[in-house]
Amino acid sequence: MKKIFTSITILLFVSTVCFSQEKTSVGILDFTYAKDGVEKEYVNSIQESVTNAFVKTKRFSIVDRTKMEQIKVEKDLQKSEDFIDGKVVEQGKNVGATYLVSGHIISAHAEEMKSDDGKGKITISYKSKLMISLKIIDVTTGGLVTSETIEPKSGSSVGEFFNIGSSTPSTAISKSIKKIEEKVDEFVSKNFPTYFSIAEIQKKDSNGSASEVLIAGGSGFGLKKGDRLKVAEIVEVTVNGNKMTRKKEIGELKITKVEDENFSICSVIEGGGIISAKFESNAKLQIITK
């Protein structure tokens, strides 16, 4: 009987994990771009770079581009890149998207630079200017979740320090697209954090504080060794007679080993004592990607 009970408990736990880690469906709208500040040949590369930022996390289901074509027709009729009407949102719902990502390329071109070595030799090189605006629309509500303008970090290479550009315009743009990927990764992580649960406390220190925990999240959702995670307690507070949910941060974890798709071992960086106490009192705890 005990074995049967244990098996049922494990099955229920695994089902809960799978449900909590269900992938979010995202539709990437065709990017619009400023006609006077963007070379059209780079539009697809920039959009692909943004799409890859979602794909590589393994946490999203990207709506097939052929399905997104029916939305493109509607979007092309709009007056500006800032306007997303109800028809577009409804089309997104029809193709199964939970969120729509709208992108506008403000600038993507290479500028020619000339340098003189002082002896009459002129060297021509190129430096790019890349800037994009990203918006996330919640298909369920039709509302704008967030909007952010993104551009590559500057001054991060020896070449830039000495004002040395690339040998061709395409090389300059390619470098900027590569550099902007990190910013897009941050954008995705900030606006689409993933939530996991603590499966068990595996080690405690001499004071009874948690020093190592097992979390119900692994490689299946892009977690990797070295990632830092927040630990929050979900508490209900009453404000002016209205019940509200608050996420109170109580600690921090660092992944030391990804066991498989569903589990990872973490060392406790901060809050070991309170994490242990809250876990043992069955408080509602959430592990959140940073």
C-alpha positions, 0 to 999 in steps of 0.5 A, a space after each residue: 500500500 505504501 509503495 502504491 501511495 508513493 507511486 501516486 505521489 510521484 506521478 502527481 508531482 511530475 504532472 504538476 511539474 509538466 503543467 507548470 512548465 508548459 511552453 508559451 506560444 509566441 507569434 513573431 510579426 513581420 518587422 516594420 522598418 524606417 524606409 530612410 534609415 534601414 537597408 532592407 537586406 538586413 531586415 530578415 537577419 535582424 528578425 531572425 536574431 530576435 526569433 532565435 532569442 526566444 527559440 534558444 530558451 526552449 521555453 516558447 512555442 513559436 507560431 509557424 511563419 506560414 501561419 503568421 502570413 495571414 497576420 502580415 496582410 492586416 499589419 501592412 494596412 496599418 498606419 504606423 508601426 506603433 499601432 496594433 489594432 483589434 484585427 491583428 490581435 484576433 488573428 494572433 488568437 486564431 493561429 494559437 499565439 498567447 503573445 505577439 512580438 512586434 518589431 520596428 527597425 529604427 536604424 540599420 545601416 553602415 557609415 563610411 569612415 576615412 582615416 589618414 595615416 599622416 603619410 597620404 594613405 587613406 583607409 576606408 572602413 565602415 561602422 554600423 548604426 543599429 537600433 530596434 524597438 520591440 513590443 509584446 502584445 498580450 493576445 488574451 487582453 489585447 493590451 501592450 505588455 511592454 515596449 523597449 528600444 534596444 541598441 548594441 553596447 558600444 565601446 566593447 572592443 579594441 577596434 571601437 576604442 581606436 575608432 577602427 571599423 569593419 572592412 565592408 558594410 555587411 560585416 559592420 552590420 553583422 557585428 552589430 546584429 551579433 552584439 544586439 543579441 545579448 540585449 534581446 536575450 535580456 529583454 526576453 528573460 526580463 519579460 518572460 521569467 520562468 517559474 519553478 518549484 523546490 522539489 526538496 532540500 538536499 543539504 543543510 548547514 550546521 544551523 539548519 539552513 538550506 545549503 543545497 536544493 533540488 528544483 523542478 526545472 532543467 535543460 528542457 527549459 534552457 536552464 544551465 549550470 551557473 544560472 542564478 535564480 530568485 526565490 520568492 514567497 507568494 503571499 496574499 495581502 489585503 489592501 482596502 478590502 481587496 485581496 492581492 498577491 505579492 511576490 516577496 523575494 526571500 533568497 537566491 540560488 545558483 545552479 550547480 548541476 542540471 540533472 536532466 530536462 526536469 530537475 537541477 541541483 542548486 546551491 543556496 547563495 542567500 536566504 538559506 535559513 528562511 528558505 528552509 523554514 518556509 519550505 518546511 511550513 509548506 509556504 508557497 514558494 516560487 523559483 524565478 529566472 533572473 
